Amino acid sequence: MFLYPALAVGFAFVAVPLLVHLINLLRHRRQRWAAMDFLIASYRKQRNWIFLKQLLLLLSRISIAALLVALLAGWVSGSRLLDLVGTRTTHHLYVLDDSYSMGDTSGGATAYSRALDSLRVLADRLAKSEGNHQITVVRSSRAALVTRAGSDNADAAADLSARSLLGDAGVIQRVMATSPSAVQTDLVAALQLGGKLLSGTAADQRIAYIASDFRSADWQSPQRAAEAIGELSRGGAAIKMIDCGVPATGNLAITSLTPVPDVWVAGVPVVVRATVKNYGTQAVKNVTLAARVIRYGSDVVAADPTRRVSGQAEALPAMLIDEIPAGGEETKSFQVYITQPGTHALEVSIPDDALAIDNRRACTLPLSDLERVLIIDGEIGGRGAFHVAAVLDPGGQVRTGAVPDVQSPAFLRSITAEQLARYRAVYVVDPTEINDNIAELLKGYVEAGGGLCWFLGPGVDRDAFNRVLSGPRRLLPGRLEEATDLPQRSAEVSPDMILGRPHPLTEPLAGIGNAAFSLLGVSRSWGLAIDRTAQGDAAGGEGSQPGSAPSSTARSTPATTSGSGTADAAVAEAAPVREVLLRRDGRPLVVQHEVGRGRVITSLVGLDGRWTNWSGDPTFVVFLLQANAYLWSAASPQISVPVEDGIRREHPEGVYTDELIYLAPVNDPPRVPLPWAAVGEGRDRFVAIDPKDQVIAGGADVEGLMQVGIGEVVVTELDGQSRVIPTALTLAGGGSDLGRSEAEEIRRAVQPVDVRFVTAGELAQQYGGPSGSATMLVLLGLLLLFLAIEQVLGYLGSYHAPAEAAIPVPVQGGLATSHVGVAGRRHQR
């Protein structure tokens, strides 16, 4: 094999010494001499030796010509010939960053294509180089999936593992056909698993190449990456960083697409919010946000692989974002109105920029039909239940999605857990008594995702409620304390009821502030001693959270309501017990906490009108509608999942067939229907479409499963009816920030390991020619050897006058002596 095959035609030059030799033979002429007998005898005696010397001289000159052409043409012998003289085995680990930020096209081509070009150049040169070269390729996304699956199987993470490049770089073709994944991850998992493969193979030399765009988001906390690189270095590997990125030109990304938590019922408008963030260093103006809804009605019973989606797509009016400041974000809201129940899909997009994958985002919108809510009223006459039912079902053409079912407390003593699960939320108004059986029933209901709202009036048996509902059951956020009066207020002080920490329940009132409660009166309410131990347990053992009341009676300073700061909202969201509404003296009136998957709202005043007139105030309508939506949303299905988490769907036996069909998202149809079998038994049977499982199992469909967008699941019931259900797979985030880390920063982070940064072009130059290779050294050594042999043979085959030839010859024998000397010289020649 030759590095420069065109120069191989120079091997015709080896015929030149042979032609010269033949031509010289033709130049010899026969000439008669006197007294030649003794010369002929001498010639016959020396003929074989003279012929051998001439033959060796000819062969040496031919070899010199062949070696010169081989050197110029760049002859590569491979390992077979070099095994005769000894060779080294070199193991090359190529860690390939395929996170979605590698799809950045700021430099024209993507950073990932530059990484693949570097791999191709490396493999080509190694295949043409001498010695035994082995290559291992590990992509960061596969390594991350293996690690997240709880495995350390390095072979499952590697596309190639210690594959020899025996004169053919075609072993990397599988890797060359890949593209950036939809996963954003650092390189730690790939370095760790790749290091296991590198150290597990015997080699004389080890080299680790790290091809990445080196985004600053991945190197803000470089301790783990530095430790993994240090482990490679301690294993004897030389570290080379291949910088595939270029300075970014800015990037916009859709970071969120979420329906506002609400009842999500067919025929009721749903508000959807989309957030666009500017990751660039300059403000961007006039950004068009396109939106569309994909309806999956009852008529969509089969998937259409020739289209991106099988549902009926309808474009919504485009929205214009005037300006997004550098590093800022803007949120746009729009309404979606769908009359058919079922799971539908939404998709928003912005014009393509340097990183196209984050310019589109999808979510699903699961709409149910009218849902039943249970209202338990402990007061004879049901005054409180009337207020709740009137808000949830006002009648006429107004739809809230709720169908109230008003019952007495005895209903809870006779209902089963399965019957209670059919209600979307439970409202307990002015209860007078409750027992352990009812408490266990409600606890199981809430833990499974149900919503529970208490309105505790004067008739509550405080001791019984504390014993049954507080403590381990946590159906109350703490222990009820003695009811306390609220002094009458003067005109210049705050209203009796004020806003607490920012919360979705009071979000519509946040813009008005405490003035919204100016006509509302509160004379008395129950006290509440929040269980700080329960808070700490719910928060993961961290103790009390910011925003909770500092005293045992849960008193707190009234919060300002001029705005809902992001920090306050984040603190409130993290607090296990959240104070939603307060009395003007800082004592809580309404609190909210979570139990299992469900939510509990507790009002420390009832609705019978004795302690407050809240039920007749307009703010009660707003609060109760928000409360109903908030309680319902706790059990709402997922609207999207990160693409690396995959899809898990319940597939109970006796309802559906044994398998379903999955069509992964694609940008360009057609799509490939993939059958997927259910696992488990009975009502616990499910289908898990998880790329992590596929990586561990060595499945071939991993790349197909790792696509963002709208996928579709086709389920078939036992009666033969089929449905198409959309699913939304999204980016996990973190890769849209295209800011880069400098090489010096990374060098400092990985000290004392010595790393070298190279570009793809520099990598090609390192393996770009035959100079310095073992084959070239062998050829050069042979050339010098044959040149020396040619000189020696040339000297032995030529005539050299002896020292006595300079003695004068007498005239009498001059002719004969002269003839003998001439004949002898001719004979020697």
N, C-alpha and C positions, 0 to 999 in steps of 0.2 A: 504494500500500500504506500502511496506517495502523497505527501502534502501538496505537491505541485505536479499533478499528472502530466501537464503539457510538456514539462521538461524531460519526461521519461523517453521521448523520442531521441534524446541525446545518446541513448545506448547504441545507436548506430555508429557512434564514434569509436566503439571498440574494434571495428573492422579496419581502422586506419593503420594500426601497427602491423596487422597481417598483410595489408596491401603494400606497405613499405617494404616488408621483408620479401615478398614475392618479386617486387620490382627490382630489389637489389640482386636477387638470384638471376634475373634476366640479364643483368649487366656483366656477368662473368663470361670471359672469352677463353677458348681453348688455344694454347700456344705451345709449340714444340720446343724442346730443350735437349741439350746433350747430357749424357751421363745421368739419367733420371732414375735408374733402378733403385738406388738407395733412398731417394726422396719418395718414390711411390711406396716403398716398404714402410717408411716412416708414416706416411699419410694413412695407409691402411691400419697401422697400429693405433693411431690417435683419432680415427674417424668417428667412432661412437661417442667418445668423450666430447669432441667438438660439436657433434649434432645435439647432444644433451644440453650443452651450455647454450647453444643457439635457441633450442626449444624453450628452455627455462627463461631466457631473456625475452623471448616473444610473449610467453604467457604472463610474465611480470608486467610488461608494457600494456597488454590487454587488460589486466586486472587494475592497473592504475587508471586507465581510461574509464573502466566501469565504476570504480569507486568515486571518481570525480563527478560522474553523472548522477550517481546515487546521492552524493552529498548535495548537489545543486537541486535535485528533484525532491529532496526531503523524504527519503525512504524511512518508513516506520515498520519495524519488524514484528511488533507485537511481543507477547510474553513468551512464545514458544522458543524462539531463538535466544532471547535474553535469559531464559532459564539456564542456558548453558554457561552463562557468565555470571549468573546471580541477578535477582531483581527484588524490588521492594513492593509490598502491598500497601496501598494507600486507601483509606476509608474516608469518603467525602459525605458529610451530613449537610443536607440542604434544607434549612428551616424556611418555609415559604409562608409569609404572612398573607393570608387571603381574607382578612376581615374586610368589611364592605367599604371602608375608607380607601382601600386599594383600588377602587373603581374611579378614583379622582382623575379627571381628564384635563387638569389645568395645563399640563405640558403638551397637549395634543393627544398622545396615546395615554392609556391608563397606566397607573403605577404598577398594576398587576401584570400587564403585558410586558413592561420592562423587566419585571422579576422573572417572567417566563423566558424572555430573550436571554437573560443572564444564565438561566439554567440550561438553555439549549446550547449556548456558546460553550459553557463549561463541559457539558456532556460530549459535544462534538470534539473538542480538543482532547479530552481524556480518552475518548475512543481511538483517536489517532496517535496517542502517546504510547510510549513503551511502558511496560510494567503492568501489574495487576491493580486496576482501579475499581473500587466498589463504591456505589452511590446509594444513599438513603435519602428519601424525600419525605418530609413531614409537613403537612399543612396545619396552620394554627387552628382552623375551625374544627378539623377532625380530632385533633388532640384535645381541644376544649370540650368537645362532646364526650369523648372517652372519659375525661376527668370528671365531668359533671354527672356522668352515669355511675360514678363511684368505682371506676375500674382503673387499673394501671397497666392495661394491656397495650404495650407500645406497638406491637405488630398491627393491632387494629387501627392505630392512629396513622400508620405510615402508608403512603401510596406505593413506595418502593422501599424495600428493606435489604440492604447489602447486596444489591444487584450488580453483577460484574458487567463492565463495558468492554466486551470482547470485540473490538473493532466495529461496533454498531451502537449508535446512540438512540436507536429506536425504542429502547426500553422506557424512555421518558414520554412517549407519545400520549399515554394515558393522562399524565399530568399536564401536558401541553394543551389538552382539550378542555381543561377546567377554566372556570371563571371565578371572580370574587364571590365569596359567600355572602349570606345575609346576616352573619354573626359578627359581632364586634367583641373581640377578645384580645388580651395581651398575648405575649409569646411565651409566658412561663410554662404552660402545659406542654407546648411543643418542644421547648428546650429540655424540659425534664424527661419526657418520653423519648425524644431523639437521643439524649445522652445515654439512656439505657441501651438503645440499639447500637450506639457508637462504641460503648465500652464492652458490649457483649460479643463483639466480633474481633478476632485476632487480626492485627494490622501493625505494620512497621511505622506508619505515620497516620495521623488523624487530623482532618481539617473540617471545621464547622463553618458553614456560610449562613448568614442570617439576612435574608432578603426582605426588606420592609420599607414602609414609608416613614417610620419613626415619628409618629404623631405625638405631640406633647401630652395628649390625654393618656397615652399608654405609659409615659415615663415620668408622670408627676410623682409617683411613689415607686421608685425603681428598685426597692430593696429586694423583692422576690426575683425580679428579672436578673439583677446583679448576682444574686446567690446562685441562680441556675447557670449563668454564664461562668461564674467562678468554678462551679462543679465540672463543667466541660473542660475548662482550662486545667484544673487539677488532674483530670483524666488524660492529659497529654495532648489535647486538641488545640490547634492554632485557630484563633477566632478571626473571621473576616466578616465585616458588616457591609452588605451591598445596599447602598442607598438608592431606592427606586423612586423616591418622591421628588417633587419640585415645589417651589413656593406656591401656595394656594392663591387663587384669584377670588376667593369668597364663596360662600355657600349658604343657601337657604334650605331649610328642612321643615317638613310638617311633623311636629313632635307629638301631636295629640289630636285625636278625633274621637269624641265621646258624647253620646247622648246624655243630656242632663238627667240625673237620677229622678225618676218620675214613675208614674203608674205603667207606662208603656203598654197601652191598650189600643187595639185597632179602633180607628175612628176618632182618636184623641190626638191632637197635634203633639209632636215631640220636638223639643228644642235640642239642637245638636251644636256643639262647639268644636271648632277647628283652630288649632294654634300653629302659627308659623314663626320660626325663630331664625334670626339672622346671625350666622356664625362668622360673618366677615368683619372687617375692620372699618367698613364704610357703610353709611346708611343706604338703604335700597328703597326706591320709590315706585309707586304704581305697580304693585304686585297683584296679578289676577289669580284669584282662587276659584277654580272650577269645582263643581260638585255634581254628583248624580246619585240617584237612588236606583237600586236593582230590586225589583219586586219579584218575589217567589210566591205566586199565588197557587191555589189548588190545582190549576191547570198545568203547572210545571211538574210533570211526573217522571221525566227522563232527562238526563244530562245530554248536552250537545257538545261533543268534543271538538267540533269545528269552530266554536266560538270561545271567547275568553270567559264568558259567563253564560249560563243557561237561562237566567231570569230575564225579565223585561226591563231594560235600562231606560231611564228617563233623566235627561239633563235638567238640572235646577238652574235658576238664574245665577250667573257668575257674580262674584263679590270682588270688590276692588279694595285693596289695602293701600292707603295713601303713602305711608312711609313706615319702614321698620328700622329703628336706629341700630347702629353697630352693637352687637351683643344683646340686643333686645328681642322681644317677641310681641306678637299681636294676635289676638283671638277674635274670630268672627263667629257669630251665631246665626243659625238659620233654622227654619221650621220644616219638618217633614210630616206629611199627612198621608197615611196609608189606611185604607178601609178594611183590608183583608188581614185576618190574624195569621200568624206564622213568623218564621225567621226571614227577615229581609236583609239587604246589604246596602251600605253607603260607601262612597268612595270620593275623595277629594284629591285635587292635584294642583300643582303650580308649574309654571314653565320650567323646562329642563335647564340645569346649570352644570357646574363642574362635576357634581356628584348627583347622578340621576336617581339612584335607588331611594333616596329619602324625599323625593319630590312628589310621592304618591303615598296615600295611606287609606286603609279601609277599616271598617268595623261592621259588625252585624247589629241588627235592630230586632230583637225578639218581641213580637207583639202578641199578647194574649187576647182572648175574648174577655167579656165582663168577668170580674173576679169577685168572689164573696168575701165579706169581712164580717167578723162576729163582734157584736156589741153586747156586753154584759152590764146591766144596770142594777145596782143593789138597792136603789130607791124605789119605793112603791109609786107607781105613776110614771116612772121613766123619764123625768124631765131632762136629766143629763144625756140619756141615750137619744132623746129627740134632737137635741142640739147637734150631736155627732152625726146622726143619720141625715139630718137636714143639710149639713155641709157636704157629706159624701155623696148624697143622691138628691140634688135639688129639684130634679124633675124637669119636664119640658124637653127642650132640645139640648140642654147642657149635659155633657157626659164627662164624668170623672173616672169611669172604668170600674167603680166600686158598686156592689150590690149589698147594702147593709142587711144583716140578719140580727134583729134585736131579740135577746133572750134574757131570762132571769138567771140568777146565780145557780139555781138547781140544774140548769142545763150542763154546767161544767162537771157536775157529779155523775152525769149519765153518759157523757160523750166518751168515745174511745180516741186513742191517739191517731188512728188512721182517719177518723172522721174530722178531728181537729185540723189535721194536715191539709184538708181541702180548703181551709180559709187562708187568705193571703195575710191577714192581720187580725189581731184580737185587741179590742178596746174594753177595758174594765173600768167602769165609771162608778164612783162612790160606793165601793164594795164595803160590806159590813163584816163579813167573815170569810175565812178561807182555811182549808185543811191541808194536810200533808199530801193526800192523793191528788188534789187539784194542783198543788205546787209542783209535784213531780210531773204531772201532765203538761203544765205550762213550761217547765224547764226543758223537757224533751222537745217540745214544739219550738222553742226559741233556739235551742242548740242546733236544730236541724235547718235553721234559716228563717224561721218565722219572726214576725214583728209583734211586739207587745207594748201597749200604752196604758199606763195607770193614770187615773184622775182620782186622787185621794181626798175625800171630803171629810166632814166632821164625824161621820158614822164609823170611821175605821177603828177597829180594835188594835191599837198600837202594839201592845204586848204580843198578841197573837201574830200579827204581821211580821214583827221582828223575829219571832221564833221560827216561823215557817218560811219566810221569803228571803231574809238576809242570811249572812253567813255563807256556807258552801254553795247554796243554790244560786246566790247572787241575782235573784229576780228583783231585788231592790239594791241600789248602789251602796247602801249603808243602813244604819239603824235609824228608825224614826224616833225623833225626840218630841218633847212637849210642844204643842202648838203655841205660838207666840203672836201677840197682837202687833200690828204696825201702826204707830201713831199717825194721826191725821196730819196731812201736809199743808203747808201754806202755799200760796200761789207761786212763790219764787223758787221753790225747790223742785227736784226731779219728780217725775211721775212715780206712782207706787210700783210700777213694773218697769224694769229697764233691761236693756240687752246685756247679755253676758259676753263670753268669748265668741268670735266669729264661728258660725255653724251653718250648715245647709238649711236647718229648720228656720232660721231667721234671715236667710240671705235676701229675700225680697224686701225686708224691712230695714236692712242695713243702710240703704241710701237715705231713708227718712230719719233714722236714729231714734232716740228715746221719745221724740215728739209724737211718734205714732201711737204711744200709749197715754196720751195726755187726758183722754176721757175715761180711762180705765181706773177702777178702784180696787184696792186689796186691803182688807182689814185684818186678816189673820191667815196663817199657814203653818203647816207642820215644819218642825225642825228636822235636820238631817245630819247625822254624823257619818261622814263618808268613811268607808272601810279602807284605811291606808294600806293595810296588808294586802287586801284584794287588789288594790291598784298596782302595788309593786309586783305581785304575781302576774297580773295581766300584762304588765309592761316588761316582763322578762326579768323580774327581780331587781329592777333599778330603783325601787322606791317610788315616792311620790313624783308626779310629773309637773312641769311648769304649767301654770294656769290653774291648778287646783287650789282650793281654799286652804289657807294656812292654819286654821283653827279646827278644833274637834267638832265644831258646829257648822263647818263648811262656810264660814264667813269669808268674804273676799271683797276687795275694792272694786267698785263699779268700773267696768271697762269702758273706755271711750269708744264711740261708735261713729266717729266722723269718717272713718275709712276702715277697710278690712285689710290690714297689712299682711303681706305674705308670711312674714315670720310668725305673727300671731296665729294665722290660719294653720301654719305647719305645727305649731305647738299644740293648738287645740285639737288638730287631727290626731296627734300622737297620744293625747291624754286619755287614759282608760275611762274616767268619769268626767264628762264635759258639762259645764254649767252653761245652759243655754239662755235662760231668763232668770233675773234676780229681782229681789225686792230692792227698794231704794236704800235700805240699810245694809245691803250687800249679802243678805242671806239668800240661798238658792230658792227659786220657785219651780223651775223646770230643769231637770238634768237628764243626760242620756249616757248609756253605757252599753257594752256589748257582752253577750253571753254566747259562746260558741260561734256559730255562723250568723246568729240573729242579733237583733237590736231591741233595746228596751228604752222607752221614754217614760219618765216619772214626773208627773205634775203633783206638786205638794199642796194644791188646792183642788177642790171638787168643782162640779158644774151645777150644783143645786142652787146657787145664787146666794148662799148664806155668807160666804167668805169673800167672794169677788163677783163682779158683774162681767167677767171676761167673756163668758159664753155669748153675751149680747153685743160684744164689741167687734168691729170689722177685722181687727187683728187676729181674732180667734179663727175666722174663716181662712185667713192666709196661713196661719200656723198649722191648722189641722190638715189642710191640703198638702202642705209641705211635709207634715208628719206622715201622712198616708203614703206619699211618694217615697219618703226616706225608709219607712218600714218595709215597703214592697221591694225596694232596690236591693235589700240585703240578700234576698233569695233569687235575684235576677240571674239569668245565665250569663256567662262570660261573653263580652262583645268582641274580644280579640285576645289572641295569645301570642307571646313572642315565638318567633319561628323555630328557635332551638328547643322550645318546650314541647312542641308537637301538639297533637289533638287527642283528647281522651273523651270518649262519648259512651254514655250508658246504653247498653244494648240488651235489655232483659230478655231472658229466654221465655218463650210463650207469647211474645209480642212481635219479634222480628226474626227473620231467617238467620242462618249461622254466619253470614258474612255481609259486608257492605262494599260499595264501590267508592273509591276516592279519586278525585281529579284534582291534582295539585295546581296551584296558580302558575300561569305562564304569561309571558308578554306577547308571544306570537303563537297562535294555535297552529296545529291541532294539539289537543291535550291527550294524555295517555291514561285511560281508566285502569286503576289498580285495585284488584280485589283484596280485601282485608278481612281476615277471620277474627271472630269474637273469641275472647277467652273468659274463663270463669263459668259459673253455673247459676241457674235460677235468676232472680232479680238482681243479683250482683254481677252478672255478666257485663262485660264492657269491651270496647274496641280502643286500642291505644296505637295511634299512628305517631310514633316517636322516632325522630332521626337518631337519637342517642342509642336506642336499642338496635337500630339498623347498622350503625357503625360497629358496635360490639359484635353483632352477628355476621358482619362482612357483607351486608346487603349491597346490591348494586344501585338502589334507588335513593341513596342518601342525598345526592345533589338535587334530584327532583323534588324531594321533600323540603329542601331548604330554600324555598322561593316565597317571597312576600306577595301579598295580594289576597284575592278572594279565591279560596278553594271551595270545592263542593263535595258533599257526602250524599250518596244515593242509598237510602235505606228501603228495604222491602218488608212489608208486614206479612204475617202468615197468610192473610187472605189474598195476597198477590198485589196489593196496592203499593205503589212506590211514591216516595217523596224525595225531592232534591232540597237539601239543607245547606246553605252557604256557611262558610267559616272564614274568619279573617285572621291572617297571619301577618304580624307586624315586626318591625325592627325593635330590638330591645333598647336602642339608643346608645349614645356615647361615641359613635363613630362619625358624626356629622361635623365635629370640630376638626378642621383640617390644619390647625396650627401645628408646626413642626418643632421637634427638639433638635438643637444643634449638636454636631458631632462631639464638640468639646464637652458639652453637658453629659452626654452618654459616657464618654471616656472617664469623666470624673466619677460618675455614678458606679461604674463597674471596677474602679481601682481596687486592688493592684493588678487586675488582669489587663494584659496588653492586647487591645483590639485594634484592628486596622480597617479603616473605611475605604471602600473601593466602589467605583461605578461599574456599570455593565461594560463600558468600553475598556476600562483598565483590567477588568477580569479577562476580557478577550486577549489583551496583549500578553498577559501572564502565560497563556497557553497558545499564543499565536504563531509560533515557529519552532523549527527543530533545534535551534541553537541551544547548546548546553544539555541536550537530552542524552541519555545513555547510548541510544542508537547512533547519534552523531559522533559521540566520543569513540565508540567502537569503530565506526567507519573511518574516522580520522586517524585512529591508531593503525588500522590496516593499511591506509594510504601511505603513512610514513614508513611502515615496515616494507611495503612493496617498493617504495622509492629507494630505500636502502639496498634491498635485494637487487634491484635493477642496476644500481650503480656498481655493486660488487660484480655481478655477472657481466656487465659491460666492460669492466676493467679486465676481468679474466679472459674475455673473448677478443680483446684487441691486442696488437703487437707492440712490444716495448723493447727497444734496442738494448742489448746487453752492454755492460761497461767496456768489455774488450773489443767491441766493434769499432772503436776509435783507433786501433793499432794499424799503422800503414801495412799494406800488402805488397810483396815484391812484384816487379814488373813481369818476370818470366812466367809466374803462375797467376798473373793478374786476371787473365780472361777466365780461366777455369775457376779460380777462387771467387772472382766477382760473380760469375754465373751461379755458383753454389749459394752464395749469400743472397742473391736476388731471388733464386728459386725457393730457397728456404723461407724468405720473408713472404713470398707469394703463397707458398704452401700454408704458412701459419695464418695468413689472412683468409 
